[in-house]
Amino acid sequence: MDLERKTLVVSAIIALLLSMWGIAMGVYTESGAIMLDGVFNLLSSVMAFIGIRIAYLTSQNYNERFPMGYFAFEPLMVMVKGISILVLVAFALSANLQTMLAGGREPQIGMMLVYVVPAVAGCLLAWYVCLRSNQKQASNLLLAEQQGWLINSVISGAIGVALIIVLLIQDSSIGWIARYVDQILVIVFSLVFLKDPYLLVKNGFKELLLSAPDDAHTKPFLAALNEQPLVDGFSIADAMVMKTGRRFWVTLELECQQSQLALSDLVQQRKQLRALANEFYENNYTEIVFVEPKASSEDAAS
């Protein structure tokens, strides 16, 4: 089992344990914020286990059913995770707005504080594991896990900070706010972190549509390509880069400036450009297409 799948297994187990802890404490304390945290962890656990399967599939060879491999499953899963988080946030917002309008709920501050410490510790541990693994083996799945755990640790930590504030003000003239603090936390967290699941959905959808990747993935390669000395008789006519999960698809069109070229020149040029692509993209499929010069093509057409 490679590093990516090992990390996803660890992440899934931590998420499952934290989800059980969060849902149990959410039911006991009747806290919407803790319940949201627990359900978010449960969702993370399910997605991590699915991610393990996808990581295995992408390591397999092509077959007749999937002639381009299983790489599209990665952005599909990232998109599904983003949509799931958005749906969860929508339900959380609706439920807590209703509770707030109904007069709030008196929080069990002591038990909620008991929940926070192991929750934050578990989230930070999982985030660090995913961070280190993603640095060693870059992966969209690990990046999505890493971002999810960062959000989760901030949510859990903010719950603790808010509870400490409630303890300080509960005997003051504004102590009535304590009845609403749980709902306010859920609403604020939901609104603040809408951007991250939105980006997961957007980026996953772009990759499924075979949209061009961000400039950070293309500009360095294209700049190096323009500076690359070519074999005599060739020039770059067009270059296209696409990304599906961890796989980059590079298509290069080369104009043949001479009517006759040696086979060895074609082989050498193809080898040279594929080596250049390998320098920028660890996992890539590079196709070299040799075409006639535009002038020759236009003359033939006329």
Summary of the structure (lengths in Angstrom):
residues: 302
radius of gyration: 26.1
end to end distance: 58.8
largest distance: 90.5
contacts: 957
relative contact order: 0.11
helix: 70%
strand: 10%
